């Protein structure tokens, strides 16, 4: 099957080419984002492959359908950038890559916590300047701290297991409780209770209408002073303007972000030779207790291997059967 693969980086191409030896699809790399103007570059392709930073609204899906695209293969677990209901109505099969590596994202969240609370970036900068003073570098033990986990699916469960290993107390918030987390000693509580009683809060929930701006002015007001807040889920779960006010007031003591609600035209690209026009994002970078990584949490050898392998397996399964076990259906 001919697959038009949009916005693939060199690492994507290496892994996709490697695993395509088993599938023999015709891979056509389109080195730009997918939109209504670039869709024509997918001429004659029955499948289109995109990542999380290429939105596929209903209008674009309609044009894909008219162009003969029968499948949209996502190189991601997340699918909030695709209008699944519209795709279903048009008969376009959408398939994702669920669970490509929960360890990658969970471990990155832990890395953000340690980097922030032990002030490792500031410490490294001092060493490079020949400054070995410890003033201003005091952190705190993770042992004995209460960690709130918002979203206890596969990634949240791995994160909880790691934090339990540090000797942390665990609170969880999720409409669907995870028995594995309960066995770790996690107590499921209301979202408000989690905010009030956690020293560290880590977000691992999907972006849904009910979770958009879950972390807002009211939630921040409920949190403990100097709370450490980590987001490796989706940018829209946090109201960034409210977060900035929380940082300014000192309510939020540490903030670690791997995602940002307006990241679509920012992350995954090199902007080092230009001025970043997003004033809100620029404001975030002025705080010395904030660490931002550019949607990097998933980026491990194991994860990229699984993404490439499963993406091609999804297309092969669709080609052979007309459906796919990882097919997404609107609720």
BELHU-V56490 format. One record per run of one state. SS is the DSSP state (h for helix, s for strand, l for the rest). FROM is the first residue (numbers start at 0). LEN is the number of residues. If there is no record, write none. Layout:
BEGIN
ss = <SS:SS>
from = <FROM:FROM>
len = <LEN:LEN>
END
This chain:
BEGIN
ss = <l:s:l:h:l:s:l:h:l:s:l:s:l:h:l:s:l:s:l:h:l:s:l:h:l:h:l:s:l:h:l:s:l:h:l:s:l:h:l:s:l:s:l:h:l:s:l:h:s:l:h:l:s:l:h:l:h:l:s:l:h:l:s:l>
from = <0:1:6:9:20:25:30:38:42:46:50:55:56:57:67:70:74:81:82:83:90:92:95:101:117:119:128:145:150:153:165:168:173:178:183:186:188:190:197:199:203:214:215:216:222:226:231:234:237:238:239:249:251:257:262:265:278:284:289:292:300:321:326:327>
len = <1:5:3:11:5:5:8:4:4:4:5:1:1:10:3:4:7:1:1:7:2:3:6:16:2:9:17:5:3:12:3:5:5:5:3:2:2:7:2:4:11:1:1:6:4:5:3:3:1:1:10:2:6:5:3:13:6:5:3:8:21:5:1:4>
END
